[in-house]
Amino acid sequence: INHTLFKEMLPTYPTITDVMFKIAPLINALIRVGSFEVRNDLFKAMIGDPTKDQVELLLESMKYCKIQQEQIVNEIVKTGTVYLDDGIYVLLVNYTDIKTQNTLGLIANNIQGNTGKTTIVVTNNDNNYSGSCRSPFNIKSYVENIEGIEAKGHSSSFGISFTNLEVMDTLNEQIKEHKSLLSKKNIEYVNYMIERDEINQGILRKIAEFNKEYSGRGINPCKLYIEGIYDTPAEKRNNTLIGIVNGVKLIKFNATNEEKLITKTMDYTIVCKPDINIYEGREYIQLIISNILKGEKRYGR
C-alpha cells in the first residue's frame, strides 16, 4: 500500500477484514455525518497525495464523525416509535434532518443483524414516509407487488418510500406467509457457493477469523454451500460425524441416523461455517456443518 492516507490507517499486512471493518466504517461515518468541507478534503486526499498533517486532520475528523454517528444512531433508536415488530420490524423516526436521513440505512442494517428480521426505518414528513430497508432475503420482489410502495436499490438492501402506513401491514402479512413456507422447506441462507476442489485453507481461515471476531456483534456468521463432497473418510462418535476433505476437518454435531449413513458412493452437498479450533496450542481450520444434502450416486466408487 503506497497511498499516504491508507498506509496510516492500515497495518503493514492488511486483510480484507481490516478494510471492511476498520477503514470502511471510518470513511462511511465521515461521508454520512461530516460537513461538506471535510468530505471534500477526504475526496481530494483519496485522489491526491496528502501531507502528513492533512492525513492526521482527516483521521481525527473520521474518528469524531464515527462518535457523532453513534450518538445520532442511539438517539434515533431511543426516541423512535416501533410500528411493527412481527413478521417485519418497522421503526418510525422523529427527525428529518440530513444527518438522520444519512444514517437510516445503518440503523436498519444494525437492527436487521440483531433481530434477523426484515427491517424498515423511515422518517415521516407530512405523511411522506421515506428511509431504508434491509432484509436477509430478496424482499424487493414482495415490495414491488404492493401498490403504494416505491423501492430503489438492491434486492435486499434499498431505499423505500410510501404515503400510507397501512402498506406496511400488508407487507408484514406477506412476509409472515413467506417465513411459514420457508420453515416447511428447511431453507438456509448462505453467503458463498463453492465446489469441493475449491476448498482452500487460506480463504477458510480468513472467513473463520471474520466469524470469530464479529461473533455476538449482530453480524451473522458467513456460511458456505459446498458441492461435490465425496470419498470422504467419515468417523462416527456418538452423535457427531467427523470427516476430512482437502486437509480440512468436517464436523456435524447431532447428526441424524440418515446423515450417519454417508458412504463413498454418493456426492454430497454441505452447508457449513468455517471455524478455528485450538488444540494443544495449535490452530486448526474446520468446517462446522449445519446441513447435509444427498446428491448423485457415483458409480465405480
Salt bridges, closest charged atoms under 4 A:
ASP18 OD1 - LYS22 NZ 3.05
GLU70 OE2 - LYS66 NZ 3.09
ASP85 OD1 - LYS117 NZ 2.63
ASP86 OD2 - LYS176 NZ 3.05
GLU144 OE2 - LYS140 NZ 3.86
GLU150 OE2 - LYS152 NZ 3.40
GLU173 OE2 - LYS176 NZ 3.36
GLU188 OE1 - LYS223 NZ 2.76
ASP197 OD1 - ARG196 NH1 3.59
ASP231 OD2 - ARG301 NH1 3.48
GLU235 OE2 - ARG237 NE 2.77
GLU259 OE1 - LYS252 NZ 3.41
ASP267 OD1 - ARG298 NH1 2.95
GLU283 OE1 - ARG205 NH1 2.93
